[in-house]
Structure formats: structure tokens, C-alpha cells
Amino acid sequence: MENYEANGLNLKATELRLGLPGTGNEQQQQDQYSSSSSSHQQNVKNNYNNNNKRSSSEIASSCDDEQQQQHDDGAPLAKAQVVGWPPVRSYRKNVLEKKNPESSMFLKVSMDGAPYLRKIDLKFYNNYFDLLKGLENMFKCTIGVYSEREGYNGSEHVPTYEDKDGDWMLVGDVPWDMFVTSCKRLRIMKASEAKGLVSPL
Amino acid sequence: MDPDTKKCKESKPHSSNSNGSKCSHLKFPDEALEKVLSFIDSHKDRNTVSLVCKEWYNAERWTRSNLFIGNCYSVSPEIVSRRFPRIKSVRIKGKPRFSDFNMLPRDWGANVHAWLVMFAEVYPFLEELRLKRMTVNDESLELLAKSFTGFKALSLLSCDGFTDDGLKFVATHCRNLTELDIQDSVAVDVGGDWLTCFPENFSSLEILNFASLNSEVNFESLEKLVNRCKNTLRVLKVNESITLDQLQRLLVHAPNLVELGTGSFMQELTPRQYEDVGSAFSNCGKLRVLSGLWDATDLHFSVLYGACARLTFLNFSEAVLQSGELAKLLAHCPNLRRLWVIDTVQDKGLEAVGSSCPLLEELRVFPLDPYDLDHQHGVTEQGLLAVSLGCPKLHYLLYFCRRMTNAAVIAAVKNCPNFTHFRLCIMNPGQPDHLTKSPMDAAFAAVVKTCPKLRRLSVSGLLTDKTFESIGEYAKNLETLSVAFAGSSDKAMVCVLRGCPKLRKLEIRDCPFGNAALLSGVEKYEMMRSLWMSACDVTMKGCRMLAREMPRLNVEVIEDEGSDDGAKAGKVYVYRTVAGPRRDAPPFVLTL
């Protein structure tokens, strides 16, 4: 569970975790249970799209500290989802999505050179710092620090997003709240290709 | 086959039967025996009757008109058609229940087509077809619509595989249709056009349920249809696309409705419109069952008040209600027997249930967000306790919660000892008693000890083998058991298999049960409908041993992780059958 799979499928994140991190049963029970449909792309995708709010490494690092059952910013620790559990029919799952359109905001994230797209829930992050850290963890890359003047100058990768108008923008230019409402999808570009987006002031 | 064709007389009782059995005292004429048997409806009774002797077997098979097949792979169309010549109504169940939760790969099977081909040939007078968890393609619906001139009732519960076109065939060709029910079926490309295909003079519909369809329907056609069928229509369940004012127009045409599934309540209405909807509801004097209610809030409840006092079943599982809203409405519903709600009503809402609905027999509480791990939301042990205190007649419970205590369950079953169905789902796997942090063994021990009529049990939470020892010892009427993330060793499963004489369906996932447990049931499985085990410790070797021992069981491994003996068998489905191994098994299903 500590190992994030390089091919992007992140199957480990769909494995069961029992009890809250740090409870004694966890390790023993985990060994016995495996994601029962790891070989099925469709099911993994279902898991993933539904609720995988954390990359496995974030869960893993939180596991280390028994007391710290919450993420630093106070959001509750999300467990990895298990296929078919809880035993609720698919059409019922949609009740939430319909009733609370504000509750989640899944976006596709692509990274140049990575074979698979990923999805993140933008509502899960409260600010750019958390988002960028999340992206860095997810894609095992360094994005570095944003500066208004220089953009991400000096970083290997540059986070960009497509806004409502279809334009590709640099992540960080606009206030967070505005970003959240206008962002349609994310793309992590190689710095060499992102030159045109750095806004010369 | 013409139902009037005189059957051959080989079954006439002679002085001694070929096998020498003594049936001399049972020498009534065939016709008399058949007349008597024609009053027996229950398939279980009929199965028993057929075992008495050859004469009774034959008399029974000639008089059976309702066919029930609990597992479509336990028997074949050929065998069925040979045995039963005069079938008018058929009920078939297909996939194992866990397919509802995406645990079965697509295209696993349970396609009805081969059955329909046989029915078309052997039972041209077929009137009713009721399928559960089967795949039904458009070509099958076409065959159905065109093969049975007297066809009356089609019910597709949790089925999939059909589109608009399939339904169009049914609407167009089934002139005598009384029932069309596609409840909970997943139909991807189904729109509302099929509603326009009912002929102009068609007026016999009694039951129409398309509540689970995702798309818009043609309202004018629907309105005309309801109007034409106003004398016969008893059950109408529309989908979310129907608005409140449209609903009002439908209700005006259908005052005899007994069951109504509304559309969406999310609509701004004028006071006049509210009044109209309200009086439409009041005028439905026979209305007993209400469902749908998408987006209903207490702003709209006043329209329901005219009907509430007569309601016996209220299905709020699509309405996100707060506790106060539920309480407000329930105050008007003293005669409720069955209530389905979403857990946003919280414990306070359940307290209102306890205080307003003394006649309640069934409660189902569904989770709004099954994957949300925030412990603030939903219902807890307090809600369960409150309902049990106010509703002593409660016998059916489905309860999704994030915390529970042994004490609450023990008290609840003490208050309600008549449970027949107890399905408790503590949503975090392996979660202990919220207060004491001990396993939930005591809770389920109390359930089986206190409720002798228990037929169905779903367990959850942190459970050791003790739970299963109790189940084996006390649950003598248990027929269906669902187990997930529980138990400590093989002993648990062994206790259940050895101890529950009426066990028919056992479904297990993510438990530490291995080959020894699997094989302990070797003599049991033929008396059961099926066993499901997934993500347990069973290996291919164990499955092969079972298959070898019991040739009349199909031991199917789905998605095995390798075929050598030591490989884990990821998903195992075992069921008794007289039809031999599946002939339509897809490549990922391995029959051992």
C-alpha cells in the first residue's frame, strides 16, 4: 500500500483497509483481503471515479501516526473504497451526486508522458498549496512554487488548466475560488513546453 | 401444446406399479387427483406432492401452471419443457445477488433468450413472465411479444440488456397486456418512445412501472394511456422526468390507484396548482403505497396529507429529508406498515418513526453517501433503539449505519422478537462496538437467540467465530445468510453449514475461510440453492475437490488468479443443478 504503482492504475488504493489506521487488526486482516476485481478495468474505474479522494501514499503516510487520523487541514481521512461495499445498488449511489451537486468536483488530470489520465476531486483541496502537493504525490513529480512574476520558472513540470472559455491557463494566476469555479481540466506540462504560458509581466 | 389435448393415459393407476410400490389406496381417477392438485399453488408444496409416488408426480406435473426457477442454471429449458406441459406463468431468477453491487463481470450470463425460445415452442399460451437479475435483450423481447398471443404480464426486476426497441415490441404486440414492470432494471438506451406504441384501443393495463428509467418520456402518450386504462390501472410508477403538475393530470385520470410512484417534486407551483395536486391525492381513496418522491421536501408535503392516513407503505428512498421534515409528515401516517428512508433523517427522524408509526413492520434505512466516512452523518444505535421501542411489530430491518453497539441490538430484539429479516450493515468493515470497542458477537447472538422466526440475516462489524457458533446453534429457521469481513477461522463457516438446517443461500466475501470450511459443506450444498464465496482463502485445489466429490454441483470459479492448485479462487459460485455444467459460460467462468 505504500507503493504507488507507476503505471497510474493505483490498484493499491482500492484495497480494503479495516478499521481506522493504527488499530491492531489492520495489518492482519489486510493480508487476507484483496481487491476482488483488480483485473477488471471497469470496476477499478468505478472505484476510482466514485470516491478515491486520496492517493495511496497520502493514506500511507497518515497511517504512520496513530493519533493523527485527520489530514493536516482537518479533512477526515478517506479510506480506500472496496468494490461492492457497502452493498448498495449502483442507482442508489447516484442519489448523492444528484442531490449535492456541490459535494464533489471531479476533474481529469493529465501529465505529459504519463499513459493514463487521473481524476481528482477539486473540492477536496482548500488552496493551491494542497492541490499542488496532491498533484506532486499523484504523479511523482516536482512542480515547485508559483510566483506571480515567474510562474513556475525552475520547475520541471508546470501545472496548467483549461478554463471555461477553453483557454489554457497557468495554475495559480487567479484566486483559488475563481480557479475552482472556472477550471475544467488540468494538464501537467513539461517545463520545456510551457514557455508560452508563463505570463511576462 | 393445446391445453385441451388429452394427456396419454400411462399414468392411470393399475393394481400394482412397475416399481411395486403400494399405491392401491390412492386409486382415485386421474381427473379427481388433478382437480384436487389444481388448488395447490405453492411450488414448494407441489414439489413435495410430486415426490409421493409416480401417479402423483404425473398428476402434479400436468396440473402445474406456475413455474418457479430460483436459479436459472439449476435446470435447463429442455428438462423443464419435458416435465411440465402446461405452464402459464414463469418466474426465473438469474445472477447471484452480489451482481447488484458490481461484483460480477459483465456478460457473466443469465440470458433469458434460450428460455424464451423453448417457451415459444412449448408454451404458446404463456401469460406471465417475471425475471429477476437476468439479461434480457431486445431480440428476446421481440420474440416474447410475437410468440404469445395471450401474454399479460411482464416484470423485469433488476434486469439489464434491453433498450427502447425491446419495449416497443412489447407495447406494440401484446394486446392483452395487464402488467409492464421494469423496476430497478438498468436500461441504458431506453427513452420514452415505447409509450407511444400502445395501440389506440389498448386499455387493459393494470400495472405500469418505469420508475427506474433515466430518460424523459412522452407525456402525452402517457396521459392518453392512463386515461384509456383508468378503470383497470392499479399501479402506476413513473420516473423522475414527470413533474408535479403532470402528475396531477395523471392522477385525475387514475383515481383507482392503489400504488403510486411519483415523479420529481422539484417544481415551483402556484397556490392553485398546489391545491389541485392536493385534491388529486385526496381523491385517490384506494392509495396505499407511495414512492418516487424525488426531491420532496416539507414544502410539498401538504399535497400528500389527503392521502397519508391511508398509506401503508411509504418509500422515501429517493427523497433527502431532514429529521424534522420526516417527523412532520409521519404525524399524518399512523397506518404505516413499511417505511423506506435515507439516513439523512438521522436518529431524531427515527424517533419520530417510533412515536408516529406503531403499526410499523418493515424499516429500511439507506445511506445517502455510502462512501462518506464522516461520522457525523447518518443514523446510529440510538435510532435503532428508538424505532424498536415504538414499533413492537417490526419484523423486517435493513439498516445502514456507521456506528452500532451490542447493547442497542440486544435491546432492540428484545423489544421486537418477531424479526424475520435482520440486515444490519455497519459500513466500516470490521468495526467494533462503538462504546465498548469489543466485537459485535453479542449483538448477533442476541438476534438469533431472541428471534426464532429469523429467515434472513446479514451480519457486519467486527465479528469473531463466536457469532457464527451462535448462528449455527440458534438460527434454525435461517434461509439466507450474508457475511462480509467477519470471522476468525474456518470454524465459523463450519458452524453455520452444520447448524442451520434450512439454509438455502450463503453469500460470503472477504472472510478468512479456506478449503476446510468450503469442504465441510460437501453434503449441504445440494440442499441449498447456492453458495458464493469471494476474496476468501479458498484455493483452486479446494474447489476441484468439491467439484469431484459432488457431480451434481456446479463449482464455478470466476476470475481465477491462476489455475494451479495453490492459486486462490477469487470468486466461487457453487450451486446445485440437474443441468450439468453451463453451456453458455463465458471464458472467465471456469466450471471445475
Interface residues (C-beta under 8 A of the other chain):
Chain A: L16 L18 G19 N25 Q29 Q32 Y33 S34 S36 S37 S39 H40 Q42 N43 N46 N50 N51 P76 L77 A78 K79 Q81 V82 V83 G84 W85 P86 P87 V88 R89 S90 Y91 R92 K93 V95 L96 K99 S103
Chain B: F98 D100 F101 N102 M103 P105 R106 D184 V186 S212 D295 S317 E318 V320 I342 F366 P367 L368 D369 P370 Y371 L373 D374 H375 F400 C425 M427 N428 P429 G430 Q431 L462 S482 A484 F485 R509 D510 P512 S534 A535 D537 E559 K568 G570 K571
